[in-house]
Amino acid sequence: MTKNLVKSIFAFLLFTFYFLLFITPSYASIEIDPLRIELEASEGKTYSGYITITNHGSENVEVSLSPGDYRYMLSENTIYPSSNKSEFLPSCKNWINFTPDRINLDKNATQQIAYTVKVPADAMANEYVSSILVDEEQEPSLIEQGKSGQVRIKITPRISIPVYIAIEKYLEYSCAISDFTATVSDKEKSVELVVKLENNGTAHIRPVTKLVILDEYGTVINKISLGKSLPIFADFGEKLTTTWKPKFKGKYTAVATVDIDTENLIQKSVVFEVK
């Protein structure tokens, strides 16, 4: 096995371990509240709040906080804007400060850290994003005396708190079902239902989508939950897909209902026939 291959395998394992620590808070001994921060803000104003950190470990820990970049959760189901707009929103990480930004936390202890968000007077975009990075500091691995070729490794468990700041002057929550299709497969004896959502507002939304299937007499045959979407940003969309296997032939109507936590629900229907 070559040295380059060994290095590549080591780098891959290290990256995988770090990635798991980053996305899975249970790997760390600390608990964070809240898990996200969302503000409807005005230009030139300062907002404040607290982050509560609890040490569930068996040892004392040192925890540091810092502002960081937002981690986008885009997938093959993401529908990108048709325009030439960038997929990335402007960052607000330079607006965030902590008091203090590093603490020593005894085992089974809880402490609050104050944060402030200072929105500049010239904030012009509809929405800004960033992250608060909460790191559980670790000592680097020990070096054994008399051995050559050793490397000190420091792995830091990290929890990322997403931050969303929507400017009130431009704020509008809105969603549309841009397309709803039902494709019948005689071979598979199934129906593929596809709902395409579009955020036509100015700030991110987390739609909850449900389907109801009715027969030709209006009787409810089935109810399907498509769950709550990850944040969908302005001008972006999301494709939701599910498969239903009817027991009988006939004409059916599928109704999609989308709830974005506003007064009105969004609905669209599609008619199909199973032969």
C-alpha atoms as one frame of an Amber mdcrd trajectory, in Angstrom:
protein
   0.000   0.000   0.000   1.507   3.324  -1.057   1.987   6.291   1.232  -0.334
   8.405  -0.927  -3.086   5.798  -0.657  -2.669   5.628   3.118  -2.903   9.419
   3.311  -6.031   9.415   1.116  -7.765   6.782   3.250  -6.827   8.626   6.448
  -8.117  11.939   5.065 -11.391  10.317   4.008 -11.945   8.724   7.433 -11.103
  11.978   9.196 -13.513  13.925   6.968 -16.270  11.350   7.510 -15.834  11.469
  11.290 -15.825  15.266  11.320 -18.905  15.358   9.082 -20.820  13.029  11.403
 -19.885  15.162  14.375 -21.055  18.256  12.557 -24.498  17.015  11.595 -25.230
  14.809  14.618 -25.344  16.770  17.900 -25.652  13.525  19.926 -21.946  12.858
  19.270 -21.112  15.826  21.448 -21.757  16.000  25.193 -23.445  19.405  25.001
 -27.054  20.347  24.305 -27.990  23.634  22.605 -31.199  25.679  22.722 -32.484
  27.121  20.414 -31.530  25.019  17.393 -32.200  27.897  14.992 -32.650  31.663
  15.144 -35.168  33.486  12.940 -35.609  37.259  13.086 -37.919  39.669  11.326
 -35.761  42.755  11.601 -35.588  46.421  10.677 -32.583  48.266   9.272 -30.353
  50.004  11.813 -31.703  48.133  14.847 -29.986  45.759  17.284 -31.590  42.549
  18.517 -30.512  40.334  21.391 -31.184  36.910  22.831 -29.615  33.974  24.642
 -28.182  30.603  23.685 -28.496  28.000  26.442 -25.741  25.375  26.631 -25.996
  22.285  28.861 -23.129  19.887  29.498 -24.470  16.313  29.695 -20.999  14.777
  29.706 -19.081  13.230  32.563 -16.289  15.826  32.370 -15.959  19.584  32.292
 -15.864  21.047  28.773 -14.674  24.212  27.084 -17.123  25.620  24.560 -16.545
  28.397  22.048 -18.985  30.289  19.816 -18.325  32.030  16.522 -20.358  33.282
  13.546 -19.991  31.236  10.381 -21.361  30.644   6.903 -24.796  29.136   6.339
 -24.857  25.457   5.291 -27.292  25.054   2.402 -29.336  21.838   2.260 -29.864
  21.648  -1.500 -30.636  18.315  -3.162 -31.697  16.701  -6.420 -35.265  17.724
  -5.521 -34.352  21.414  -5.307 -35.818  23.561  -8.088 -33.471  26.444  -8.819
 -34.602  29.921  -9.894 -35.195  30.273 -13.615 -33.408  33.633 -13.551 -29.674
  34.134 -13.230 -29.904  34.867  -9.507 -27.186  33.414  -7.310 -28.142  30.363
  -5.265 -26.532  31.952  -2.213 -28.147  34.587  -0.031 -26.099  37.449   1.448
 -24.397  36.652   4.731 -25.135  38.293   8.078 -22.323  36.619  10.057 -20.572
  39.962  10.585 -23.678  41.247  12.383 -23.428  38.698  15.233 -21.518  39.041
  18.517 -21.403  36.998  21.737 -20.848  37.789  25.419 -18.775  35.803  26.264
 -17.659  33.830  23.208 -15.911  31.071  25.210 -16.905  29.325  28.460 -15.757
  26.508  30.739 -18.800  24.430  31.622 -18.853  21.990  34.555 -20.460  18.578
  34.049 -24.281  18.661  34.348 -24.138  22.475  34.355 -26.105  24.943  32.209
 -25.098  28.422  31.147 -26.580  31.109  28.917 -24.545  33.113  26.426 -25.921
  36.425  25.238 -25.843  37.241  21.543 -26.573  40.462  19.673 -27.478  40.982
  16.026 -26.761  44.502  14.778 -28.570  45.076  11.478 -26.850  47.766   9.411
 -28.857  50.751   8.237 -28.091  49.940   4.610 -29.465  46.357   4.679 -31.153
  46.096   1.300 -31.677  42.392   0.544 -34.906  40.591   1.443 -33.227  37.961
   3.614 -29.786  37.275   5.102 -28.409  33.998   6.458 -25.483  32.686   8.505
 -24.703  30.136  11.225 -23.629  30.196  14.841 -20.893  27.599  15.314 -20.781
  26.009  18.750 -17.526  24.076  19.211 -16.698  21.686  22.037 -12.950  22.245
  22.281 -10.744  19.146  22.486  -7.074  18.660  23.274  -4.945  17.453  20.334
  -3.841  13.813  20.385  -0.661  13.056  22.315   2.723  12.544  20.689   4.640
   9.461  21.801   8.261  10.135  22.606  10.812   8.475  20.328   8.461   7.771
  17.408   8.870   9.508  14.075   6.211  10.465  11.526   3.524  11.258  14.092
   0.813  13.856  13.490  -1.173  15.638  16.187  -4.901  15.559  15.394  -7.539
  17.810  16.912 -11.172  16.805  16.236 -13.733  19.369  17.353 -17.383  18.323
  17.810 -19.466  21.118  16.299 -23.122  22.078  16.346 -24.306  24.610  13.770
 -27.266  26.885  14.578 -28.754  28.358  11.380 -29.593  32.068  11.477 -32.231
  33.687   9.237 -32.829  37.434   9.210 -35.678  38.748   7.050 -35.962  42.502
   6.583 -39.498  43.485   7.646 -39.909  46.177   5.012 -39.714  43.573   2.244
 -41.237  40.625   4.114 -43.849  38.479   2.374 -44.519  34.773   2.959 -46.015
  33.126  -0.096 -46.027  29.759  -1.865 -47.563  28.303  -5.016 -48.063  24.797
  -6.363 -46.431  25.320  -9.743 -47.313  21.829 -10.990 -49.168  18.739  -9.782
 -49.129  15.567 -11.865 -50.337  11.981 -11.564 -48.662   9.362 -13.771 -50.394
   5.984 -13.936 -48.221   2.916 -14.488 -50.244  -0.080 -15.714 -47.156  -2.275
 -15.435 -46.417  -1.370 -11.816 -50.098  -0.994 -10.902 -49.248   2.283  -9.229
 -49.636   6.055  -9.527 -46.717   8.453  -9.145 -47.835  11.789  -7.672 -45.481
  14.746  -8.066 -46.032  18.124  -6.403 -43.791  21.042  -7.362 -43.693  23.926
  -4.904 -42.474  27.443  -5.638 -41.582  30.089  -3.073 -42.872  33.301  -4.649
 -42.447  35.338  -1.477 -39.407  37.192  -0.145 -38.260  34.959   2.742 -37.736
  31.240   3.331 -40.669  28.948   4.073 -41.060  25.395   5.440 -44.198  24.065
   3.751 -46.190  21.149   5.161 -47.748  19.207   2.278 -50.556  16.647   2.415
 -52.419  14.705  -0.270 -56.005  13.426  -0.237 -57.227  10.955  -2.868 -60.950
  10.744  -3.658 -62.852   8.326  -5.880 -65.304   9.449  -8.570 -68.070   9.700
  -5.941 -66.061  12.068  -3.732 -65.261   9.489  -1.072 -61.838   9.840   0.571
 -59.802   6.756  -0.370 -56.425   7.674   1.077 -54.527  10.400   2.918 -50.783
  10.860   2.376 -48.445  13.147   4.295 -45.407  14.448   2.395 -44.020  15.979
   5.580 -42.434  19.330   6.316 -39.899  20.611   3.811 -36.459  21.936   4.608
 -36.185  25.725   4.159 -37.150  26.805   0.638 -35.699  30.231  -0.141 -37.310
  32.957  -2.246 -37.499  32.039  -5.974 -36.508  28.439  -5.205 -38.785  25.422
  -5.280 -38.993  21.821  -4.196 -40.233  18.658  -5.934 -42.126  16.210  -3.716
 -42.816  12.706  -4.992 -44.817   9.773  -3.656 -46.301   6.553  -5.053 -49.806
   5.245  -4.413 -51.087   1.768  -5.314 -54.864   1.772  -5.893 -56.879  -1.338
  -5.074 -59.535  -0.765  -7.725 -59.881   0.644 -11.228 -61.712   3.908 -11.785
 -61.402   7.666 -11.917 -59.747   9.477  -9.039 -58.977  13.012  -7.922 -55.875
  13.879  -5.901 -55.889  17.127  -3.921 -52.643  18.657  -2.648 -52.809  21.024
   0.326 -49.851  23.146   1.386 -49.610  24.964   4.716 -46.914  27.617   5.225
 -48.316  28.805   8.571 -50.236  31.730   7.138 -54.000  32.350   7.125 -54.663
  30.699   3.758 -53.918  27.161   2.594 -52.673  26.509  -0.956 -54.479  23.801
  -2.915 -54.352  22.191  -6.348 -56.009  19.044  -7.755 -55.363  16.551 -10.538
 -57.738  13.983 -12.074 -56.515  10.590 -13.312 -57.899   7.211 -14.292 -56.725
   3.743 -13.358 -57.699   1.191 -16.038
